[in-house]
Amino acid sequence: MTGLSIDRAGVDGNNVSGGGAGEPKWQMNLLSTYTAGAVSLSIETRYIEAGLFDATLIGPGQSGYNVNLPNSINNNHVAGAVYVNLGARYRLPLTKSGSLEIFAAIQNLLNRDPPVAPSNQGSSNLILFDPLGRLYRIGLRMEL
């Protein structure tokens, strides 16, 4: 018996029972940070391209789609997503070698829901897409 090779590039779904998750053809991350003295502000943008739910299935609009075939499904598309994260910090000197840093962050600023891509792992590909929604974080760091 010979092994069957499946090209999973461009697959955004997480159909683990079908042989594993794929990877989108394009993912982009952009991080910009502005620092002025003790203050630092950052914005991160994460883009995940739309893709297929499963490379072994065929959906409408794909070559070979036929409702009578067992591998044809009514939707083989997973939408893409853009996530925006913000961060800020303020560093206060305490001693000659130590400092206190106050920081805050907002992940998934636009509160974007993950696209629907059901599998035995949940309602979306939780490896690629943010499942939690908007998340706030604040804290202190001390260096002595």
N, C-alpha and C positions, 0 to 999 in steps of 0.2 A: 504494500500500500504506500503510495506517495503522498507527501504532505501538500496541502492546498495553501497557497500563499494569498493572503488578503491584504490589500492596500488600504490601510486605515487613515491615511493622510486626508484631512478634510472632514473627518468624522468628529462631531461635537457631542454625540450621545455617549452614554456610559452603559452599553448593553453588555454587562459582564458575563451573563450566561451565554452570550453569543461569541465569546472569545476574547473579550477585553476592550478597554476603552481606546479610542483613537486620539488624534491630535488635530486641531484645526490647521488649515494650511497657513493661516496668518494669525499671529498674536503680536501685539505691539504694546510696549510699556514706555511711557514718557514720564520722567521725574525731573522737576525743576525746583531748585532751592534758591532762595534769596536770603543772604545773611548780612546784617548790618549791626556790627558790634555784638552785643549780647543777645540779640533777637535773630531768630531763624524761622522762616516760613517755607513750607514745601507743599507742592501740589503734584499728585501722581495720577496719571490717566492710564487705564488698562483697557485695551481693545481686544476682543475675541471675535474672529470672523464667523459668520453663519456657516453652517455645514450640514452634513448628512447625519441622520440619527444612527444608521447602521449601514456599513459598506456591503453587507451581504443581502440587503433588502432593496427593493425597487419601489419608488413612489411615483405618483402622477408627475408627468413632465420629464421623467428620466427615460432614457432609451431602454426598451424591452419591457416596459410596464404593461401588464395584462391582468385584469381582475381575476382571471382564472388560474393564475400561477400562485403557488403557495408562498413564494417569497415577495409577492407584491402587497404593499400596504397602502393605506389611504393617505399617510403623511410620513415622508422620510426626511423631513426638514427640521433643523434646529436653528432658531434665530440666534443672531450674534448679540453681543452685549458690550457696553462701554461703562466702566466703573471709574468714579472719581474719588480720590482720597485727599484729605487735607491734614496738614500737621503744623504745629507751631511749638517753639520752645524759647525759654528765656533763661540765660545762664547768669547767675549771681556769684561773684567771687566771695569766698568765705575767709580763706587764709591765703598765704602766698602760693601754696600748691593745691588748694582745695576749692571746690565750688559746689553750688546748689543749683540744679537745673529743674525748672518747672516746665512740664510739657503737656500738650493736649493734642488729640487727633480725632478726626471723624473719618471712618471708613464707609465706603458706599454712600457718599454724600447725597446722591440723588435717590437713594432708597430703591434701587433697581432690583426687581424680582428676577430670579434666574429663569431662563426660557424652559419651556416644558420639553423634557426628554426622559420619559419614564423608564425605569429599569428596576432591577432587584435591589438597587442601592438607594432609591428614592425617586422624587419627581423630576430630577434634573441631573446633569453631570456635576456632582458636588465637588469634583476635583478642579474643574475649570471655572465654574460659575460661583458667585457669592451666595450661599444659602441663608445667611443671617439677616440681611437687610442692613439698615444704617446702624453703626456701632460707634459709641463714644468711648474715649479713653483719656484719662487724666492721670498725672502722677508726678512724683518727685524722684530725682536721682541726686545722690550726694557723693562727692569724691573728696577724700581727705588726703 
